[in-house]
Amino acid sequence: MNFAPTDNQLEIEHAITRVCERFDAAYWRRKDSEGGFPHDFHAALAEAGWLGIAMPEDVGGAGLGITEAAIMMRTIAASGAGLTGASAVHMNIFGLHPVVRHGTAEQRQRWLPPLIAGEQKACFGVTEPDAGLNTLSLKTRAERRADHYVVNGQKMWISTAQVAHKILLLVRTSERNPAEPTRGLTLFYTDLDRRRIEVREIEKHGRKAVDSNQLFIDGLEVPFEDRIGEEGRGFEYILDGMNPERILIASEAVGIGRAALERARVYAGERFVFGRAIGQNQGIQHPLAQRWIDLEAADLLTMRAAWRYDARMPCGPDAGAAKYAAAEAGYRACETAVLTLGGMGYSKEYDVERYLREVMITRIAPVTPQLILSYIAEKVLHLPKSY
């Protein structure tokens, strides 16, 4: 059992750090205040070849695993970019995995190189206003015509739709059959046609630079060649992206927690009260030390889940446990950082209040902590299904 990162993994961490150093705290503070997608940050990662880290080599990707992708996302978040920087490229890493696994060779060659080159951006169209996390109850419909489908419906909390060129879209193509509950949903990757899709931004708590939206779809025409795999099996295909997403969210939570912990560590060493650094007081030391332990434990869970995924081993409970533990550890680290800085922690100048706002995303999305606990209780502890 070897816990040491490989030389290649260390080089990935160092290379990503070098890219992120070009975008300092003032840059991300400005993005948080003014909004606007961080196109230059996205372009810098594309230019350096990192947007295809987990994509196949035959379409221009690096052909690496989710382990390496998790290291990349953890490093981005830890640099001070937080969830804003990570979310700007998040979809590139996991979102098109169903295309990698189930798309045709022609589809992979048509769709993946523009994403890897940074020429196109994509969004992930699954969640709906009345379905929430119950994906099998989606209502957005696609009706089959002679040579295309026509889609009507709504989607909710769709990130980057303001800037996306394409959408990975899960819709219903037949009525739900209780005997086969996972059938009847179909997956498309198609143009985000703004003549047929109204994109309405949602004002939110944090991460202003990476938009979240409600989509109103009215008569969107989708060619047959934009369907992934077989009609009615989209839910099966989308599952291939769910465990990687949980792992990447976990790595981002660890990263932003480390960023907050570092801000608090530096401040505690420099802030003098009553003739001594506040970091000399155990009341400051112990919470920060506990947060370091929490983050390290969560990181180990995350790396184990990524290793199992890359080894093609079952990893649902591992990915869920990593996401749960990392989100809680990241949140506690950000909260402790704000409390360590006291009044200045509430100031935008020191960034930790932004981290605390952003880290909330990892606790809520893409699955709630309660559903993770219920899943582990059922699948690992073999308790009766509770929902």
C-alpha positions in Angstrom: 0.0 0.0 0.0 1.7 3.2 -1.2 0.2 6.6 -0.4 2.9 8.6 -2.2 1.8 10.5 -5.4 3.7 9.5 -8.5 6.2 11.8 -10.1 3.7 12.5 -12.9 1.0 13.4 -10.4 3.4 15.8 -8.6 4.3 17.4 -11.9 0.5 17.9 -12.7 0.1 19.7 -9.3 3.2 21.9 -10.0 2.1 22.7 -13.6 -1.4 23.6 -12.6 0.0 25.8 -9.8 2.1 27.7 -12.3 -1.0 28.4 -14.4 -3.0 29.5 -11.4 -0.2 31.8 -10.1 -1.1 34.1 -13.0 -4.5 34.7 -11.5 -4.1 36.2 -8.0 -6.4 36.9 -5.2 -7.3 40.3 -6.5 -8.4 38.7 -9.8 -10.8 36.4 -8.1 -12.0 39.1 -5.7 -12.9 41.2 -8.7 -14.7 38.3 -10.4 -16.7 37.8 -7.2 -17.6 41.4 -7.1 -18.2 42.2 -10.8 -19.2 38.8 -12.2 -18.4 37.7 -15.7 -17.1 34.3 -16.7 -13.3 33.9 -16.2 -12.7 33.4 -20.0 -9.0 34.2 -19.6 -8.5 31.6 -16.9 -10.4 29.0 -19.0 -8.2 29.9 -22.0 -5.0 29.6 -20.0 -5.8 26.1 -18.9 -6.9 25.2 -22.5 -3.7 26.6 -23.9 -1.6 24.6 -21.5 -3.5 21.5 -22.6 -5.3 20.8 -19.3 -9.0 20.8 -20.3 -8.6 17.3 -21.8 -6.8 15.8 -18.8 -9.3 12.9 -18.6 -10.2 12.7 -22.3 -8.9 10.0 -24.6 -5.7 10.7 -26.5 -7.2 9.9 -29.9 -9.3 13.1 -29.6 -6.5 15.3 -28.3 -6.8 14.6 -24.6 -4.1 13.5 -22.1 -5.7 10.1 -21.5 -5.2 10.3 -17.7 -7.6 9.2 -15.0 -10.0 10.8 -12.6 -7.2 10.6 -10.0 -5.1 13.1 -12.0 -8.2 15.2 -12.7 -9.0 15.3 -9.0 -5.5 16.5 -8.3 -5.9 19.2 -10.9 -9.2 20.4 -9.4 -7.9 20.3 -5.9 -5.0 22.4 -6.9 -7.1 25.0 -8.7 -9.4 25.4 -5.7 -6.4 25.5 -3.3 -4.7 28.2 -5.3 -7.3 30.7 -4.1 -9.4 30.4 -7.2 -11.9 28.4 -5.0 -15.1 27.1 -6.5 -15.2 29.9 -9.0 -12.0 28.7 -10.7 -12.9 25.1 -10.4 -16.4 25.5 -11.7 -15.2 27.3 -14.8 -13.6 24.0 -16.0 -15.5 21.4 -14.0 -17.9 20.4 -16.8 -15.0 19.7 -19.2 -13.5 17.1 -16.8 -16.5 14.9 -16.0 -19.5 16.1 -18.0 -18.7 14.5 -21.4 -17.8 11.1 -19.8 -21.0 9.6 -21.2 -19.8 10.6 -24.7 -16.4 9.0 -24.0 -18.0 5.7 -22.8 -21.1 5.5 -25.1 -20.7 7.9 -28.0 -19.7 6.7 -31.5 -16.2 7.3 -32.8 -17.6 10.0 -35.1 -19.3 11.7 -32.2 -16.2 11.7 -30.1 -14.2 13.2 -32.9 -16.9 15.8 -33.6 -17.6 16.9 -30.0 -14.5 16.4 -27.8 -11.6 18.3 -29.6 -13.4 21.7 -29.5 -13.9 21.3 -25.8 -10.4 20.3 -25.1 -9.1 23.2 -27.2 -11.2 25.6 -25.3 -13.1 26.6 -28.5 -16.4 25.5 -27.1 -18.0 25.4 -23.6 -20.7 23.0 -22.5 -23.4 22.8 -19.8 -25.1 19.9 -18.1 -28.9 19.9 -18.5 -30.4 17.3 -16.1 -32.0 19.0 -13.0 -35.6 20.2 -13.3 -37.7 22.5 -11.0 -40.1 19.7 -9.9 -37.8 16.8 -10.0 -34.8 17.9 -7.8 -32.6 14.9 -7.2 -35.2 12.4 -8.4 -33.8 12.1 -11.9 -36.2 9.4 -12.9 -39.2 11.8 -12.6 -37.9 14.2 -15.2 -40.7 15.7 -17.3 -38.9 17.6 -20.2 -40.0 15.7 -23.3 -38.5 14.9 -26.7 -40.9 13.8 -29.4 -39.5 11.9 -32.3 -40.0 13.2 -35.9 -38.8 12.0 -39.3 -35.1 12.9 -38.8 -35.0 14.7 -35.5 -36.5 15.2 -32.1 -38.4 18.2 -30.8 -37.7 19.1 -27.1 -40.0 21.0 -24.8 -39.6 21.6 -21.0 -37.6 23.3 -18.3 -34.2 22.7 -16.6 -33.0 24.3 -13.4 -29.6 25.2 -11.8 -27.7 24.8 -15.1 -24.2 26.1 -14.6 -22.4 28.1 -17.4 -25.5 28.2 -19.7 -24.9 31.9 -20.3 -21.6 31.1 -22.1 -22.1 27.5 -23.3 -22.2 26.5 -26.9 -23.5 23.0 -26.3 -25.7 21.2 -23.8 -25.7 17.6 -22.5 -29.4 17.1 -22.2 -31.3 14.3 -20.5 -35.0 14.2 -21.4 -38.0 11.8 -21.4 -38.8 10.1 -24.7 -41.4 7.6 -23.4 -43.7 7.3 -20.4 -42.2 5.9 -17.1 -42.8 2.2 -16.7 -42.8 1.0 -13.1 -41.5 -2.3 -14.3 -38.5 -0.7 -15.8 -38.1 2.6 -14.0 -34.7 3.5 -15.4 -35.9 3.3 -19.0 -37.5 6.0 -21.0 -34.9 8.8 -20.6 -32.7 9.7 -23.6 -29.4 11.6 -23.6 -28.4 14.2 -26.2 -25.4 16.4 -26.8 -26.5 19.2 -29.0 -26.3 22.9 -29.8 -27.6 25.3 -27.2 -29.9 27.1 -29.6 -30.8 30.4 -27.9 -33.7 30.9 -30.4 -35.4 27.9 -28.7 -33.8 28.0 -25.3 -34.3 30.9 -23.0 -31.5 31.1 -20.4 -32.5 33.0 -17.3 -29.8 33.6 -14.7 -30.4 32.9 -11.0 -28.9 35.4 -8.6 -27.2 33.4 -5.8 -25.2 33.4 -2.6 -21.7 33.0 -4.2 -19.6 32.1 -7.2 -21.0 35.0 -9.2 -18.6 34.7 -12.1 -19.9 31.2 -13.0 -23.5 31.6 -13.8 -26.4 29.3 -12.7 -29.6 29.3 -14.7 -33.1 28.2 -15.4 -33.7 27.0 -19.0 -37.0 27.3 -20.8 -37.0 25.0 -23.8 -39.6 25.6 -26.5 -39.4 23.5 -29.7 -35.7 22.7 -29.7 -34.9 20.5 -32.7 -32.2 17.9 -32.0 -30.9 15.8 -35.0 -30.7 12.0 -34.6 -27.0 12.2 -34.8 -26.8 14.2 -31.6 -28.3 11.3 -29.6 -25.9 9.4 -27.4 -26.4 5.6 -27.5 -29.9 4.0 -27.6 -33.2 5.8 -27.1 -34.5 5.3 -23.6 -31.2 4.3 -22.0 -30.0 7.8 -21.1 -30.3 7.3 -17.4 -27.8 4.4 -17.6 -25.4 6.6 -19.5 -25.6 9.6 -17.3 -24.6 7.4 -14.3 -21.1 7.1 -15.8 -20.6 10.8 -15.0 -22.0 10.8 -11.5 -19.3 9.1 -9.6 -16.5 11.2 -11.3 -18.5 14.3 -10.5 -18.8 13.4 -6.8 -15.0 12.7 -6.7 -14.2 16.0 -8.3 -16.5 18.0 -6.1 -14.8 16.3 -3.1 -11.4 17.3 -4.4 -12.5 20.9 -4.9 -13.9 21.0 -1.3 -10.5 19.8 0.0 -8.8 22.4 -2.1 -10.9 25.4 -1.0 -10.6 24.2 2.6 -6.8 24.2 2.3 -6.9 27.7 0.8 -8.9 28.9 3.8 -6.7 27.1 6.3 -3.6 28.7 4.7 -5.1 32.2 5.0 -5.9 31.6 8.6 -2.4 30.1 9.4 -0.7 33.2 8.0 -3.0 35.6 9.7 -2.6 33.8 13.1 1.2 34.1 12.8 1.1 37.8 12.0 -1.7 39.1 14.1 -0.4 40.3 17.5 -2.8 40.9 20.5 -1.7 41.4 24.1 2.0 41.2 23.0 1.9 37.8 21.3 0.8 36.3 18.0 -2.8 34.9 18.3 -1.5 31.7 16.7 0.4 31.1 20.0 -2.9 30.6 21.8 -4.2 27.0 21.9 -7.7 28.4 21.4 -6.6 29.4 17.9 -4.2 26.5 17.3 -6.4 23.6 18.1 -9.3 24.4 15.8 -6.9 24.9 12.9 -5.1 21.7 13.7 -8.4 19.9 13.7 -9.3 21.3 10.4 -6.0 20.1 8.9 -6.8 16.6 10.2 -10.3 16.7 8.7 -9.0 17.8 5.3 -6.3 15.2 5.2 -8.8 12.4 6.0 -11.2 13.7 3.4 -8.4 13.8 0.8 -7.5 10.2 1.5 -11.1 9.2 1.0 -11.2 11.2 -2.2 -8.0 9.7 -3.6 -9.2 6.1 -2.7 -12.5 6.7 -4.5 -10.6 8.1 -7.6 -8.3 5.1 -7.6 -11.2 2.7 -7.4 -12.9 4.5 -10.3 -9.8 4.4 -12.5 -9.3 0.7 -11.7 -12.9 0.1 -12.9 -13.9 -1.1 -9.4 -17.3 -0.4 -7.8 -17.0 3.0 -6.2 -20.5 4.4 -5.5 -20.2 4.3 -1.7 -16.6 5.5 -1.9 -17.4 8.5 -4.1 -20.4 9.4 -1.9 -18.4 9.1 1.3 -15.6 11.2 -0.2 -18.0 13.9 -1.3 -19.8 13.9 2.1 -16.6 14.0 4.2 -14.8 16.6 2.0 -17.8 18.9 1.8 -18.1 18.9 5.6 -14.3 19.3 6.1 -14.1 22.1 3.6 -17.0 23.9 5.2 -15.6 23.6 8.7 -12.2 24.8 7.5 -13.7 27.9 5.8 -15.8 28.6 8.9 -12.8 28.3 11.2 -10.8 30.6 9.0 -13.4 33.3 9.2 -13.6 32.9 13.0 -9.8 32.9 13.3 -9.6 36.3 11.5 -12.5 37.6 13.6 -13.8 40.9 12.2 -11.3 40.8 9.3 -12.6 37.4 8.4 -15.9 39.1 7.5 -14.0 41.5 5.2 -13.6 40.7 1.5 -10.0 41.8 1.8 -8.9 38.5 3.2 -11.0 36.2 0.9 -12.1 33.7 3.6 -15.7 35.0 3.6 -15.8 34.3 -0.2 -14.5 30.8 0.4 -17.2 30.2 3.1 -19.9 31.3 0.6 -18.5 29.2 -2.2 -17.9 26.0 -0.2 -21.6 25.8 0.5 -22.1 24.5 -3.0 -20.1 21.3 -2.2 -22.5 20.5 0.6 -25.7 20.9 -1.5 -24.7 19.7 -5.0 -24.7 17.5 -6.9 -26.3 15.3 -4.2 -27.4 16.2 -0.7 -25.6 14.8 2.4 -28.9 13.1 3.5 -29.1 11.1 0.2 -25.5 10.1 0.5 -26.1 8.8 4.1 -29.3 7.0 3.0 -27.4 5.4 0.1 -24.5 4.2 2.3 -27.0 2.9 4.9 -28.7 0.8 2.2 -25.8 -0.3 0.0 -23.0 -0.7 2.6 -24.9 -1.4 5.9 -27.7 -3.3 4.2 -30.4 -1.5 6.0 -33.9 -1.2 4.3 -34.3 1.4 1.6 -35.7 4.6 3.2 -37.0 6.5 0.2 
